[in-house]
């Protein structure tokens, strides 16, 4: 077949190991990215990343011989017109798991089919199709451990990654597209450049993903099992989540590269890769997950929405150093260490009784790796209302968690510099430190650093009482 084809980029912004691109072969190709509006459109931090990722992809495609067409609007209306203009008979794209994306793809298929063209979807973002992983009884998995065992077995003989093409033949007849800046993905005056710090931490794009992966394999994989829970270790985790989210690197590339490298942390790392797969499996089968608790009794949970408490949490002004450090890391870099995400989320939904959806929305707007499946599954896990959720009585004490996972205070000192002079003994117990210690560290509680916004014992008791209330209503 020599008819042109359209490569519809979504969350597979790469040339290497891209099955949708590989399926086109040496036919003329029109690569297109369409910024879609609608439910769960990318938040601010993800939009910053998307801008730079598209810039990198555009440069790579141009070097291979074809430009990237950038558009904004409804693919159901745009793609049939592009097919008419170029003579394309097929549109190739990755298969999405997000509910709005799946609806759009189904309707785009109908629109193209009506004109004699077809939409061909490929697995580019996951290791295995979420709808094909089934329990022994034929249903979806709701618990991670048996899911991971099943997927491990399915991945025996996983094909190797596909090399990037060296040359692409451009399709002709395409209309003029938009300049990347016209998408308005970056903060613009008079809005402050809240993303200024991102550039010091990240290199979006396929080359940046490859560099991050290489650095992790060389420096981090051996010690991953021990270091991944220590937020004070810079890059104790892989740092690949934003690259995986937009498909700048494929999970198959990550899987093979890690297994080829080997090391003491290999098994632990691969299990973490499968948590991402599990989240997408859940979203595929439970499309209501981003908005609705998967455990129905939690629909009646007595949240105590409080704008002031939510704002203090968002700004890293809770008075609990490990939480405040995490929230400030998030604001300054667009990312937060996973262990700290759990601690910060637990404080919000349990001690403060704020709805998990409010925390989910804040992470969606501020995380460069904001992934609908992972974000919603994780928040439901912490809140106790999701699949394979933590028992509700598992309420993280942020003081004890800080002492356990940041014993020498390296993480807190980095992101809460006003606490840098505190001795290790008091770094997570600022509000318990003797006055002479506080004065020596230049700290005035309530002024230079906030007092705790909740009594932990009272907050825990209140959370357990709220949970008992819905359990009692359920029993009645």
C-alpha positions as CSV (number, residue, x, y, z in Angstrom):
1,X,0.0,0.0,0.0
2,X,1.4,3.4,-1.0
3,X,-1.5,5.6,0.0
4,X,-0.6,8.3,2.5
5,X,-1.4,7.8,6.1
6,X,-2.0,10.2,9.0
7,X,-0.1,9.6,12.3
8,X,-2.3,11.1,15.0
9,X,0.0,11.8,17.9
10,X,-1.5,11.9,21.4
11,X,0.5,10.4,24.3
12,X,3.2,8.8,22.2
13,X,5.4,11.8,21.4
14,X,8.3,9.8,20.0
15,X,9.8,8.2,16.9
16,X,11.4,5.1,18.5
17,X,9.3,2.1,19.5
18,X,6.1,3.7,18.1
19,X,3.9,0.9,16.7
20,X,1.6,3.5,15.1
21,X,4.4,5.0,13.2
22,X,5.9,1.6,12.4
23,X,2.6,0.4,10.9
24,X,2.7,3.2,8.3
25,X,6.0,1.8,7.0
26,X,7.5,3.8,4.1
27,X,4.2,5.3,3.0
28,X,3.9,9.1,2.9
29,X,2.9,10.3,6.4
30,X,1.3,13.3,7.9
31,X,2.2,13.6,11.6
32,X,-0.4,15.7,13.4
33,X,-1.0,16.8,17.0
34,X,-4.5,18.1,17.8
35,X,-4.9,19.9,21.2
36,X,-8.3,18.8,22.4
37,X,-10.5,20.6,24.9
38,X,-12.9,18.8,27.2
39,X,-13.0,16.9,30.5
40,X,-9.6,16.5,32.2
41,X,-7.7,18.7,29.7
42,X,-4.1,19.0,30.8
43,X,-3.4,21.1,33.8
44,X,-0.9,23.9,34.0
45,X,2.2,22.0,34.7
46,X,1.4,19.3,32.2
47,X,0.8,22.0,29.6
48,X,4.2,23.4,30.2
49,X,5.7,19.9,29.6
50,X,3.5,19.4,26.5
51,X,4.8,22.6,24.9
52,X,8.4,21.5,25.2
53,X,7.7,17.9,24.3
54,X,6.0,19.0,21.1
55,X,8.9,21.3,20.3
56,X,11.3,18.4,20.7
57,X,9.1,16.1,18.6
58,X,8.7,18.7,15.9
59,X,12.5,19.0,15.6
60,X,12.9,15.2,15.5
61,X,10.3,14.8,12.7
62,X,11.8,17.7,10.7
63,X,15.2,16.0,10.9
64,X,13.6,12.8,9.6
65,X,12.0,14.7,6.7
66,X,8.5,15.7,7.6
67,X,7.0,18.5,9.7
68,X,4.6,18.1,12.6
69,X,1.2,19.7,11.9
70,X,-0.2,21.3,15.0
71,X,-3.9,22.0,15.3
72,X,-6.5,22.7,17.9
73,X,-10.1,21.5,17.9
74,X,-12.3,18.5,17.5
75,X,-10.6,15.5,15.9
76,X,-13.9,14.1,14.8
77,X,-14.3,17.1,12.5
78,X,-10.6,17.7,11.7
79,X,-9.3,14.3,10.7
80,X,-11.8,13.5,7.9
81,X,-10.8,16.9,6.3
82,X,-7.1,16.1,6.6
83,X,-7.7,12.7,5.0
84,X,-9.5,14.4,2.1
85,X,-6.7,17.0,1.7
86,X,-3.9,14.4,1.7
87,X,-5.6,11.4,0.2
88,X,-4.9,9.4,3.4
89,X,-6.9,6.2,3.7
90,X,-5.8,5.4,7.3
91,X,-5.3,7.3,10.6
92,X,-2.9,5.5,13.0
93,X,-2.9,6.4,16.7
94,X,-2.3,5.0,20.2
95,X,-5.1,3.4,22.1
96,X,-6.3,5.6,25.0
97,X,-7.7,4.5,28.3
98,X,-9.2,7.8,29.4
99,X,-13.0,7.9,29.2
100,X,-13.2,11.1,27.1
101,X,-10.4,9.9,24.8
102,X,-12.2,6.5,24.3
103,X,-15.4,8.3,23.4
104,X,-13.6,10.6,21.0
105,X,-11.9,7.7,19.3
106,X,-15.1,5.7,18.9
107,X,-16.8,8.7,17.3
108,X,-13.7,9.5,15.2
109,X,-13.8,6.0,13.9
110,X,-17.4,6.5,12.8
111,X,-16.6,9.8,11.2
112,X,-13.7,8.4,9.2
113,X,-15.6,5.2,8.3
114,X,-18.4,7.3,6.8
115,X,-15.8,8.7,4.3
116,X,-14.2,5.3,3.5
117,X,-11.2,5.7,5.8
118,X,-10.4,3.9,9.0
119,X,-8.9,4.6,12.4
120,X,-6.3,2.1,13.4
121,X,-5.3,2.0,17.1
122,X,-2.1,0.6,18.5
123,X,-0.8,-0.3,21.9
124,X,1.9,2.4,22.4
125,X,1.5,3.5,26.0
126,X,1.2,0.3,27.9
127,X,2.9,-3.1,28.1
128,X,-0.3,-5.0,27.7
129,X,-3.9,-4.1,26.7
130,X,-5.9,-3.4,29.8
131,X,-9.0,-5.1,28.5
132,X,-7.1,-8.3,27.8
133,X,-5.7,-8.9,31.3
134,X,-8.4,-11.1,33.0
135,X,-8.8,-13.0,36.2
136,X,-9.4,-16.8,36.1
137,X,-13.1,-16.1,36.1
138,X,-12.8,-13.7,33.2
139,X,-13.3,-10.4,35.0
140,X,-10.9,-7.4,35.6
141,X,-8.5,-7.4,38.5
142,X,-9.2,-5.2,41.5
143,X,-6.1,-6.1,43.5
144,X,-2.5,-5.2,42.4
145,X,-0.6,-8.3,43.5
146,X,-2.5,-10.9,41.4
147,X,-2.6,-8.4,38.6
148,X,1.1,-8.0,38.6
149,X,1.7,-11.7,38.6
150,X,-0.6,-12.2,35.7
151,X,1.1,-9.4,33.7
152,X,4.6,-10.7,34.5
153,X,3.5,-14.0,33.0
154,X,2.1,-12.3,29.9
155,X,5.3,-10.4,29.3
156,X,7.4,-13.4,28.8
157,X,8.7,-13.0,25.3
158,X,7.9,-9.3,25.1
159,X,9.1,-8.2,21.6
160,X,12.0,-5.8,21.6
161,X,11.6,-2.1,21.0
162,X,11.2,-0.9,17.4
163,X,14.1,1.3,16.2
164,X,13.3,4.9,15.1
165,X,13.0,5.4,11.4
166,X,15.9,7.4,9.9
167,X,13.8,8.9,7.1
168,X,10.1,9.7,6.6
169,X,8.3,10.5,3.4
170,X,6.0,13.6,3.9
171,X,2.4,13.5,2.7
172,X,1.4,16.4,0.5
173,X,-1.7,18.6,0.5
174,X,-2.0,19.3,4.2
175,X,-3.3,22.7,5.3
176,X,-1.2,25.2,7.3
177,X,-1.2,24.5,11.0
178,X,-0.7,26.6,14.1
179,X,2.6,27.8,15.5
180,X,3.3,26.0,18.7
181,X,3.0,29.2,20.7
182,X,-0.5,29.6,19.4
183,X,-1.7,26.8,21.6
184,X,-1.0,28.9,24.7
185,X,0.5,26.2,26.7
186,X,3.0,28.3,28.6
187,X,2.2,30.9,31.4
188,X,2.1,34.4,29.9
189,X,2.3,37.8,31.5
190,X,0.7,39.2,33.5
191,X,0.6,35.7,35.1
192,X,3.9,35.1,36.9
193,X,6.1,32.5,35.4
194,X,5.4,29.8,37.9
195,X,7.2,27.3,35.8
196,X,10.5,29.1,35.9
197,X,12.0,26.4,38.2
198,X,11.0,23.5,36.0
199,X,13.7,24.1,33.5
200,X,16.4,23.3,36.1
201,X,15.0,19.9,36.8
202,X,13.6,18.5,33.5
203,X,14.4,18.0,29.8
204,X,11.1,17.2,28.1
205,X,11.2,15.2,24.9
206,X,12.4,11.9,23.5
207,X,16.1,12.7,24.0
208,X,15.5,13.9,27.5
209,X,13.7,10.7,28.3
210,X,16.5,8.6,26.9
211,X,19.1,10.6,28.9
212,X,17.0,10.2,32.1
213,X,16.7,6.5,31.6
214,X,20.4,6.0,30.9
215,X,21.3,8.0,34.1
216,X,18.9,5.9,36.2
217,X,20.2,2.6,34.9
218,X,23.8,3.7,35.5
219,X,23.4,5.4,38.9
220,X,20.0,4.4,40.4
221,X,18.8,0.9,39.6
222,X,21.2,-1.0,41.8
223,X,20.1,0.9,44.9
224,X,16.5,1.5,43.9
225,X,14.9,-0.9,46.3
226,X,16.5,1.0,49.3
227,X,16.7,4.5,47.9
228,X,13.2,4.9,46.3
229,X,11.6,5.6,49.7
230,X,14.2,8.3,50.7
231,X,13.1,11.6,49.4
232,X,16.3,13.2,50.5
233,X,18.2,11.3,47.8
234,X,18.1,13.3,44.6
235,X,16.9,10.9,41.9
236,X,16.5,7.9,44.2
237,X,13.6,7.2,41.9
238,X,13.8,6.9,38.1
239,X,12.2,10.3,37.3
240,X,10.6,8.7,34.2
241,X,6.9,9.3,35.1
242,X,6.5,12.5,33.0
243,X,8.3,11.0,30.1
244,X,6.1,7.9,30.2
245,X,3.0,10.0,30.6
246,X,3.4,11.7,27.2
247,X,5.1,8.7,25.6
248,X,8.5,10.2,25.1
249,X,9.7,6.8,26.0
250,X,7.7,3.6,25.9
251,X,7.2,1.2,28.8
252,X,8.6,-1.5,26.5
253,X,11.8,0.5,26.1
254,X,12.0,0.9,29.9
255,X,11.2,-2.7,30.6
256,X,13.8,-4.1,28.2
257,X,16.5,-1.6,29.2
258,X,16.1,-2.3,32.9
259,X,16.1,-6.1,32.3
260,X,19.2,-5.9,30.1
261,X,21.0,-3.8,32.7
262,X,19.9,-5.9,35.7
263,X,20.8,-5.1,39.2
264,X,19.7,-5.5,42.8
265,X,16.8,-3.1,42.4
266,X,15.5,-4.6,39.1
267,X,12.5,-6.6,40.5
268,X,11.3,-3.7,42.7
269,X,11.6,-1.3,39.8
270,X,9.6,-3.5,37.4
271,X,6.9,-3.9,40.0
272,X,6.6,-0.1,40.1
273,X,6.3,0.0,36.3
274,X,3.4,-2.5,36.7
275,X,1.6,-0.1,39.2
276,X,1.2,2.2,36.2
277,X,-0.3,-0.6,34.2
278,X,-2.6,-1.5,37.1
279,X,-3.9,2.1,37.3
280,X,-4.8,2.1,33.6
281,X,-6.4,-1.3,33.9
282,X,-8.6,0.1,36.7
283,X,-9.5,3.2,34.6
284,X,-10.4,1.1,31.6
285,X,-12.9,-1.0,33.6
286,X,-14.0,1.8,36.0
287,X,-14.2,5.0,33.9
288,X,-15.9,6.8,36.8
289,X,-12.7,6.5,38.9
290,X,-11.5,10.2,38.4
291,X,-14.7,11.6,40.0
292,X,-16.5,8.8,41.9
293,X,-15.3,6.6,44.8
294,X,-15.1,3.0,43.7
295,X,-16.4,1.9,47.0
296,X,-20.0,3.1,47.0
297,X,-20.3,3.7,50.7
298,X,-17.8,6.5,50.5
299,X,-20.3,8.6,48.5
300,X,-21.8,9.4,51.9
301,X,-18.5,10.2,53.6
302,X,-18.9,13.4,55.8
303,X,-16.2,15.6,54.4
304,X,-15.6,19.0,56.0
305,X,-14.6,21.1,53.1
306,X,-12.6,24.1,54.3
307,X,-11.0,26.5,51.8
308,X,-8.5,27.8,54.3
309,X,-7.2,24.3,55.2
310,X,-7.0,23.4,51.5
311,X,-5.0,26.5,50.7
312,X,-2.6,26.0,53.6
313,X,-2.0,22.4,52.3
314,X,-1.5,23.6,48.7
315,X,1.0,26.3,49.8
316,X,3.1,24.0,52.0
317,X,2.0,25.8,55.2
318,X,0.6,23.0,57.3
319,X,3.2,23.0,60.1
320,X,4.3,19.5,59.3
321,X,7.7,19.7,57.6
322,X,7.6,16.5,55.5
323,X,4.3,17.6,54.0
324,X,5.3,21.2,53.5
325,X,8.6,20.2,51.9
326,X,6.6,18.0,49.4
327,X,4.1,20.6,48.5
328,X,6.9,23.2,47.9
329,X,8.8,20.7,45.8
330,X,5.7,20.2,43.8
331,X,5.2,23.9,43.2
332,X,8.8,24.6,42.3
333,X,9.5,21.6,40.2
334,X,6.1,20.2,39.0
335,X,6.9,16.9,40.7
336,X,6.8,15.3,44.2
337,X,8.5,12.3,45.6
338,X,6.1,9.4,45.6
339,X,6.5,8.5,49.3
340,X,5.8,12.1,50.2
341,X,2.8,12.2,47.9
342,X,1.2,9.5,50.0
343,X,2.0,11.3,53.3
344,X,0.7,14.7,52.0
345,X,-2.4,13.1,50.6
346,X,-3.2,11.2,53.9
347,X,-2.9,14.4,55.9
348,X,-5.4,16.2,53.6
349,X,-8.1,13.5,53.4
350,X,-7.8,12.0,56.8
351,X,-6.5,14.4,59.4
352,X,-8.1,17.4,57.6
353,X,-11.1,15.6,56.2
354,X,-10.9,17.4,52.9
355,X,-12.4,15.6,49.8
356,X,-9.9,13.5,47.9
357,X,-11.2,15.1,44.7
358,X,-9.8,18.5,45.8
359,X,-6.3,17.0,46.3
360,X,-6.6,15.2,43.0
361,X,-7.5,18.4,41.2
362,X,-4.5,20.2,42.7
363,X,-2.1,17.5,41.7
364,X,-3.7,17.4,38.2
365,X,-2.9,21.1,37.8
366,X,0.6,21.1,39.4
367,X,2.2,17.8,38.4
368,X,4.2,17.5,35.2
369,X,3.4,13.8,35.3
370,X,-0.3,14.3,35.9
371,X,-1.8,11.1,34.5
372,X,-5.5,10.5,34.9
373,X,-5.3,6.9,35.7
374,X,-2.4,7.1,38.2
375,X,-3.6,10.3,39.8
376,X,-7.1,9.2,40.5
377,X,-6.2,5.6,41.5
378,X,-3.6,6.9,43.9
379,X,-5.9,9.4,45.5
380,X,-8.6,6.8,45.9
381,X,-6.0,4.4,47.4
382,X,-5.0,6.9,50.1
383,X,-8.6,7.9,50.8
384,X,-9.5,4.3,51.3
385,X,-12.3,4.3,48.7
386,X,-10.6,2.8,45.7
387,X,-9.5,-0.6,44.4
388,X,-6.9,-2.4,46.5
389,X,-7.1,0.7,48.8
390,X,-5.2,1.0,52.0
391,X,-7.3,0.2,55.1
392,X,-9.0,3.3,56.2
393,X,-7.5,3.1,59.7
394,X,-4.1,3.3,58.1
395,X,-3.6,7.0,58.7
396,X,0.0,8.3,58.2
397,X,1.4,10.3,61.0
398,X,3.4,12.9,59.2
399,X,5.9,13.4,62.1
400,X,6.7,9.7,62.3
401,X,6.7,9.3,58.5
402,X,9.2,12.2,58.3
403,X,11.5,10.6,60.9
404,X,11.3,7.3,59.2
405,X,11.9,8.3,55.6
406,X,13.9,11.6,56.1
407,X,15.7,10.8,59.2
408,X,18.5,13.3,58.8
409,X,16.2,16.0,57.4
410,X,17.9,16.4,54.1
411,X,14.6,16.6,52.2
412,X,13.0,19.1,54.6
413,X,16.1,21.3,54.7
414,X,16.2,21.5,50.9
415,X,12.6,22.5,50.4
416,X,11.9,24.3,53.7
417,X,15.1,26.3,54.1
418,X,13.7,28.3,57.1
419,X,14.2,25.0,59.0
420,X,17.7,24.3,57.8
421,X,19.4,25.2,61.1
422,X,17.3,22.8,63.2
423,X,19.1,19.8,64.7
424,X,18.1,16.4,63.3
425,X,16.2,15.6,66.5
426,X,13.7,18.5,66.0
427,X,13.6,18.8,62.2
428,X,10.3,16.9,62.0
429,X,9.1,18.1,65.4
430,X,9.4,21.8,65.1
431,X,6.4,22.5,67.3
432,X,7.9,20.4,70.1
433,X,11.3,22.0,70.0
434,X,12.4,24.0,73.1
435,X,12.3,27.7,72.7
436,X,16.1,28.0,73.0
437,X,16.5,25.6,70.0
438,X,13.9,27.5,68.0
439,X,15.7,30.8,68.7
440,X,19.0,29.3,67.8
441,X,17.6,28.2,64.4
442,X,15.9,31.6,63.8
443,X,12.4,30.2,63.9
444,X,9.4,31.9,65.4
445,X,6.4,29.5,65.2
446,X,3.4,31.2,63.6
447,X,5.7,33.7,61.8
448,X,8.7,32.2,60.1
449,X,7.1,28.8,60.1
450,X,3.5,27.9,60.8
451,X,2.2,26.1,63.8
452,X,0.5,22.8,62.9
453,X,-3.0,23.3,61.4
454,X,-4.4,20.2,63.1
455,X,-3.8,18.2,66.3
456,X,-2.8,14.8,64.9
457,X,-4.5,12.8,67.6
458,X,-7.7,14.8,67.3
459,X,-7.6,14.6,63.5
460,X,-7.1,10.8,63.6
461,X,-10.0,10.3,65.9
462,X,-12.2,12.6,63.8
463,X,-11.3,10.6,60.7
464,X,-12.0,7.3,62.3
465,X,-15.3,8.6,63.6
466,X,-16.3,9.7,60.1
467,X,-15.4,6.3,58.7
468,X,-17.5,4.6,61.4
469,X,-20.4,6.8,60.5
470,X,-20.5,5.6,56.9
471,X,-19.9,2.0,57.9
472,X,-22.8,2.3,60.3
473,X,-25.0,3.8,57.7
474,X,-24.0,1.0,55.3
475,X,-24.8,-1.7,57.9
476,X,-28.2,-0.1,58.5
